């Protein structure tokens, strides 16, 4: 392989990205607020159900995120003799033959097989070796958001319909309004995140159905946009050329 200087092996290689560190801090903050808001306000049976779904989704997020960050998607030098019927490409930076669907990531300084995208939140490229665990990671995060939203709706309904249910479960009644404020903030954050992650998750499901990767989708989208702009400009030029220049009125009175 070519120049390995500065080549990233996985998402734990330094320097860690600011987005990666921010995601860890935000997740920790979300866990702290969720534990402080939901657990005290729920009755015994609801606590068990919430804890089961919430903590299971957290374990899934931690496990699949760790795998997506830890796995090295770098392409090993392929045995070209086994791919004589395949039109292989050549990476001048890595100085080796690569597969047609391999892309070189400038941020990681490496070639990635089945390159999907470079994820700033995982500080790692998403490719052939870690694409599946990446999907499971964002899916687990989406489930976690739904758990927060679902139980949040339940507690908000109790707040307006049966406030005594919450008051008898909370140990400090004087912090009741502060508790409700935290609940609303947590709900807004969960809904916003669920919307963003949900769109991303659905997009990847669609891409998998089309046997495409995010990189291919973005390139295709860019080409389509360029074609539309070119066609629009061509149409405008054609329309201008077809119009006659109006003659000036040279009559004298």
C-alpha positions in Angstrom: 0.0 0.0 0.0 1.1 3.6 -0.6 1.7 6.4 1.9 0.2 5.3 5.3 1.2 8.6 7.0 -1.8 10.0 8.8 -4.0 7.1 7.8 -6.9 6.5 10.2 -7.6 3.0 11.3 -10.9 3.6 13.0 -12.9 6.3 14.8 -10.9 6.0 18.0 -7.7 7.3 16.4 -6.8 10.8 17.4 -7.6 13.4 16.9 -11.2 12.8 17.9 -13.7 15.0 16.0 -15.6 17.7 17.8 -18.9 16.2 16.5 -17.9 12.8 18.0 -17.2 14.3 21.4 -20.3 16.4 21.3 -22.5 13.4 20.5 -21.1 11.6 23.6 -21.7 14.6 25.8 -25.3 15.1 24.5 -26.1 11.4 24.9 -24.8 11.5 28.5 -26.9 14.7 29.2 -30.0 13.0 27.6 -29.5 9.9 29.8 -29.1 12.0 33.0 -32.2 14.1 32.3 -34.3 11.0 31.3 -33.4 9.2 34.4 -34.1 12.2 36.6 -37.5 13.0 34.9 -39.0 9.7 34.0 -38.0 7.2 36.8 -39.2 9.3 39.8 -42.6 10.2 38.1 -43.7 6.7 37.0 -45.4 4.1 39.2 -43.7 0.8 39.9 -45.0 -1.2 36.9 -44.4 1.7 34.5 -40.9 2.1 35.8 -40.1 -1.5 34.9 -41.6 -1.2 31.3 -39.7 2.1 30.8 -36.4 0.8 32.1 -36.7 -2.3 30.0 -37.2 -0.5 26.7 -35.0 2.5 27.5 -32.0 0.7 28.8 -32.2 -2.0 26.2 -32.1 0.7 23.5 -29.1 2.4 25.3 -27.2 -0.8 25.3 -27.9 -1.3 21.6 -26.8 2.3 20.9 -23.5 1.8 22.8 -22.8 -1.6 21.3 -23.5 -0.9 17.7 -21.9 2.6 17.9 -18.8 1.1 19.4 -18.6 -1.4 16.5 -19.2 1.2 13.9 -16.4 3.4 15.3 -14.0 0.5 16.1 -14.2 -1.4 12.8 -11.6 -0.5 10.2 -13.3 -0.2 6.8 -9.9 0.3 5.0 -9.6 -1.7 1.8 -6.8 -4.3 1.9 -4.8 -4.6 -1.3 -7.1 -6.9 -3.4 -5.8 -9.9 -5.3 -6.3 -8.6 -8.8 -5.5 -12.0 -10.3 -8.8 -13.2 -8.9 -10.7 -10.4 -10.6 -9.6 -10.6 -14.2 -13.2 -10.1 -15.4 -13.6 -7.0 -13.3 -12.6 -3.6 -14.5 -10.5 -2.4 -11.6 -9.5 1.2 -10.8 -6.2 2.5 -9.5 -5.7 4.9 -6.5 -2.7 7.1 -7.1 -2.7 8.1 -3.4 -2.7 4.6 -2.0 -0.7 3.4 -5.0 -2.7 0.2 -5.5 -5.4 -1.4 -7.6 -8.9 -1.0 -6.1 -12.4 -2.2 -6.9 -14.8 0.0 -8.9 -16.9 0.8 -5.9 -13.9 1.9 -3.8 -13.4 5.5 -2.9 -10.5 7.3 -1.3 -11.5 9.4 1.8 -9.3 12.5 2.1 -10.1 12.9 5.8 -8.9 9.4 6.7 -6.3 9.1 4.0 -7.4 5.6 2.9 -9.4 3.7 0.4 -12.7 2.3 1.6 -14.5 -0.6 -0.1 -18.2 0.1 -0.8 -17.7 3.6 0.5 -21.0 5.1 1.9 -19.9 8.3 3.6 -17.6 9.7 6.2 -19.5 10.0 9.4 -18.3 12.9 11.6 -20.3 11.6 14.6 -18.4 8.3 14.5 -15.2 9.9 13.3 -15.0 7.0 10.8 -15.8 6.1 7.3 -18.8 3.9 6.7 -18.0 1.1 4.3 -18.3 -2.6 3.7 -17.1 -3.7 7.1 -19.2 -1.4 9.3 -22.3 -0.4 7.3 -24.6 -2.9 8.9 -23.7 -1.9 12.5 -24.1 1.7 11.5 -27.6 1.0 10.4 -28.3 -0.8 13.7 -26.8 2.1 15.6 -29.1 4.8 14.1 -32.0 2.4 14.4 -31.4 1.9 18.1 -31.1 5.7 18.5 -34.5 6.1 16.8 -36.1 3.5 19.1 -34.6 5.3 22.1 -36.2 8.6 20.9 -39.6 6.8 20.4 -39.4 5.5 24.0 -38.7 9.0 25.4 -41.5 10.5 23.2 -44.0 7.7 24.1 -43.5 7.9 27.9 -43.3 11.7 27.6 -46.8 11.9 26.1 -48.0 9.6 28.8 -46.6 11.9 31.6 -47.9 15.0 29.9 -51.4 13.5 29.7 -51.1 12.6 33.4 -50.0 16.2 34.2 -53.2 17.7 32.7 -55.7 14.9 33.5 -54.4 13.2 36.7 -51.8 15.4 38.3 -52.0 13.5 41.6 -50.5 10.5 39.8 -47.2 12.4 39.3 -47.3 14.3 42.6 -47.5 11.1 44.7 -44.6 9.6 42.8 -42.3 12.6 43.0 -40.4 12.9 46.2 -40.0 16.7 46.1 -43.3 18.4 45.3 -41.6 21.9 45.4 -39.7 20.9 42.2 -42.8 19.9 40.4 -42.8 22.8 37.9 -39.1 22.4 37.3 -39.7 18.7 36.6 -42.3 19.5 34.0 -40.0 22.1 32.3 -37.3 19.4 32.0 -39.9 17.0 30.6 -40.9 19.5 27.8 -37.3 20.3 27.0 -36.5 16.5 26.7 -39.5 15.9 24.6 -38.7 18.7 22.2 -35.1 17.4 21.8 -36.4 13.8 21.3 -38.9 14.8 18.6 -36.3 16.9 16.7 -33.8 14.1 16.9 -36.4 11.5 15.9 -37.3 13.5 12.8 -33.7 13.9 11.7 -32.7 10.3 12.4 -36.0 9.0 11.1 -35.4 10.6 7.7 -31.8 9.3 7.6 -32.9 5.8 8.6 -35.7 5.7 5.9 -33.3 7.0 3.3 -30.8 4.2 4.0 -33.5 1.6 3.9 -34.5 3.0 0.5 -30.9 3.0 -0.6 -30.4 -0.6 0.5 -33.5 -1.6 -1.5 -32.0 0.2 -4.6 -28.6 -1.4 -3.9 -27.0 2.0 -3.6 -24.8 3.8 -1.1 -25.1 7.3 0.1 -22.1 8.4 -2.0 -23.7 7.1 -5.2 -27.0 8.8 -4.2 -25.4 12.2 -3.6 -23.4 12.0 -6.9 -26.6 11.0 -8.8 -28.5 13.9 -7.1 -25.8 16.3 -8.0 -25.7 15.2 -11.7 -29.5 15.4 -11.9 -29.4 19.0 -10.5 -26.6 20.0 -13.0 -28.6 18.5 -15.9 -31.7 20.5 -14.8 -29.7 23.7 -14.6 -28.1 23.1 -18.0 -31.4 22.4 -19.6 -32.9 25.5 -18.1 -30.0 27.7 -19.3 -30.2 26.2 -22.8 -33.9 26.8 -22.9 -33.4 30.5 -21.9 -30.7 31.0 -24.5 -32.9 29.4 -27.2 -35.9 31.6 -26.2 -33.7 34.8 -26.4 -32.3 33.9 -29.8 -35.7 33.3 -31.2 -37.0 36.7 -30.2 -36.6 39.5 -32.8 -34.9 42.7 -31.7 -37.6 45.4 -31.8 -37.0 48.1 -34.3 -36.7 51.6 -33.0 -39.4 54.1 -34.2 -37.5 56.5 -36.5 -40.5 58.5 -37.6 -40.1 62.3 -37.3 -43.0 64.7 -36.6 
